[in-house]
Amino acid sequence: KHRKKARNIIAVLIWYGTLLLFLFFIIGLLYYNIYQYFSKISWNVFVNMVSTTIQDILNLIPFININSFESISSSMIQSLMKLPGIIGKILIAFLISIYLLMDWDYYLKNIRRWRHELLSEKTNHYLNAITRETKNNLFAYLKGQSLDALIMSVLLSLGLWIIQVPLGIPIGITAGIGNLIPYAGP
């Protein structure tokens, strides 16, 4: 019994350790590419380029006035102010998931016990079959989506790197991960 709990703890730590290493790798890669791109240009040139681009866009679209642009920018600032709350919720979900995964077997055992006490054998057999089929379909879908995102990240990053697009690798990775979101990603 103690070995099984230790295995669960080790498995959860390995899973989250691998996930954190992967995230640090991606963030490091993004940071390196963005730093490399911005180190080649001066800050004044970049600010002038952005302000010129914004001014050109505002001049090309006559129905956008400065007031609507200011309201859009203020709503963007308000959205950024919500970022710490979102990060806090992600951290809480992360910690809860660790505790749930460590005691997963205990929770499943209790759910099965309650289900067998409350429902008939035929209903339990039917629920087991449905649960098994749902789990298999869900895992197959998630594996397919993950593989699709990985392939798209690699191909897009490689293609953008070959044609020497600035920040091509981070754009490719972001587009590949965004490919997980139906309709919005592609």
C-alpha positions in Angstrom: 0.0 0.0 0.0 2.8 2.4 0.8 4.7 1.6 -2.3 1.6 2.3 -4.4 1.2 5.7 -2.8 4.9 6.4 -3.3 4.6 5.4 -7.0 1.7 7.8 -7.4 3.7 10.6 -5.8 6.7 9.9 -8.0 4.6 9.6 -11.1 2.9 13.0 -10.4 6.2 14.6 -9.7 7.7 13.2 -12.9 4.7 14.4 -14.9 4.7 17.9 -13.5 8.5 18.1 -13.6 8.5 17.1 -17.3 5.7 19.6 -18.0 7.6 22.4 -16.2 10.8 21.6 -18.1 8.9 21.7 -21.3 7.4 25.0 -20.4 10.7 26.5 -19.4 12.2 25.2 -22.6 9.5 26.9 -24.7 9.6 30.1 -22.7 13.5 30.1 -22.9 13.3 29.5 -26.7 10.8 32.3 -27.1 12.8 34.7 -24.8 16.0 33.9 -26.7 14.5 34.5 -30.1 12.7 37.7 -29.0 15.9 39.0 -27.3 17.9 38.2 -30.4 15.5 40.0 -32.6 15.2 43.1 -30.4 19.0 43.3 -29.8 19.5 43.9 -33.6 17.3 47.0 -33.6 17.5 50.1 -31.4 14.6 51.0 -29.1 14.0 54.4 -30.8 13.8 52.8 -34.3 11.3 50.2 -32.9 9.1 52.8 -31.2 9.1 55.0 -34.4 8.3 51.9 -36.5 5.3 50.9 -34.3 3.9 54.5 -34.1 4.3 54.9 -37.9 2.5 51.6 -38.5 -0.3 52.5 -36.1 -0.6 55.9 -37.8 -0.7 54.3 -41.3 -3.4 52.0 -40.2 -5.5 54.8 -38.7 -5.0 56.8 -41.9 -6.0 53.9 -44.1 -9.2 53.2 -42.2 -11.2 56.4 -42.2 -14.1 55.2 -39.9 -11.7 54.6 -37.0 -11.4 57.7 -34.9 -9.0 58.5 -32.1 -11.8 58.1 -29.4 -12.5 54.5 -30.4 -8.8 53.7 -30.5 -8.4 55.1 -27.0 -11.4 53.0 -25.7 -9.9 49.9 -27.3 -6.5 50.6 -25.7 -8.1 51.3 -22.3 -10.0 48.0 -22.5 -6.7 46.2 -23.4 -5.1 47.8 -20.3 -8.1 46.6 -18.1 -7.6 43.1 -19.5 -4.0 43.2 -18.6 -4.9 44.3 -15.0 -6.9 41.0 -14.7 -3.7 38.9 -15.5 -2.6 38.4 -11.9 -6.0 37.0 -11.0 -5.8 34.6 -14.0 -2.3 33.5 -13.0 -3.5 32.9 -9.4 -6.4 30.7 -10.6 -4.0 28.7 -12.8 -1.7 28.2 -9.8 -4.6 27.1 -7.6 -5.8 24.6 -10.3 -2.2 23.4 -10.6 -1.9 22.7 -6.8 -5.4 21.1 -6.6 -4.5 18.8 -9.5 -1.4 17.6 -7.8 -3.3 16.7 -4.7 -6.1 15.0 -6.6 -3.6 13.0 -8.7 -1.6 11.8 -5.7 -4.7 10.3 -4.1 -6.5 9.3 -7.4 -6.7 5.6 -6.5 -8.3 6.4 -3.2 -11.0 8.6 -4.8 -11.7 6.0 -7.5 -12.0 3.2 -5.0 -14.6 5.2 -3.0 -16.5 6.1 -6.1 -16.6 2.5 -7.2 -17.7 1.4 -3.7 -20.5 3.9 -3.5 -21.6 3.1 -7.1 -21.8 -0.7 -6.3 -23.8 0.0 -3.1 -26.3 2.3 -4.8 -26.8 0.7 -8.2 -27.6 -2.7 -9.6 -25.0 -5.0 -11.1 -26.4 -4.5 -14.6 -26.3 -0.7 -14.3 -22.7 -0.9 -12.9 -21.6 -3.1 -15.9 -23.2 -0.6 -18.3 -21.6 2.4 -16.6 -18.2 0.6 -16.7 -18.5 0.0 -20.5 -19.6 3.6 -21.1 -16.7 5.0 -19.0 -14.2 2.7 -20.7 -15.4 3.7 -24.2 -15.4 7.4 -23.3 -11.9 7.2 -21.8 -10.6 5.5 -24.9 -12.2 8.0 -27.3 -11.1 11.0 -25.2 -7.4 9.8 -25.0 -7.4 9.0 -28.7 -8.7 12.5 -29.5 -6.1 14.1 -27.1 -3.3 12.1 -28.6 -4.3 13.1 -32.1 -4.7 16.8 -31.2 -1.3 16.8 -29.4 0.4 15.1 -32.3 -1.2 17.6 -34.8 0.0 20.5 -32.6 3.5 19.1 -32.5 3.7 18.5 -36.2 2.3 22.0 -37.0 4.8 23.6 -34.5 7.7 21.9 -36.1 6.7 22.4 -39.7 5.7 26.1 -39.2 8.8 26.9 -37.2 11.0 25.2 -39.8 9.3 26.9 -42.7 9.5 30.3 -41.1 13.1 29.8 -40.1 14.0 28.7 -43.7 12.5 31.8 -45.2 14.2 33.9 -42.4 11.1 35.5 -40.9 12.1 37.4 -37.8 10.8 35.6 -34.8 9.9 32.7 -37.0 10.5 29.9 -34.4 8.3 31.5 -31.7 5.6 32.3 -34.2 5.7 28.7 -35.4 5.5 27.3 -31.9 2.7 29.6 -31.0 0.8 28.8 -34.1 1.2 25.1 -33.5 -0.1 25.4 -29.9 -2.9 27.6 -31.2 -3.8 24.8 -33.6 -5.3 23.0 -30.6 -8.1 25.7 -30.5 -10.7 24.8 -33.1 -11.5 27.6 -35.6 -9.3 30.2 -33.8 -6.0 28.3 -34.0 -5.6 27.8 -37.8 
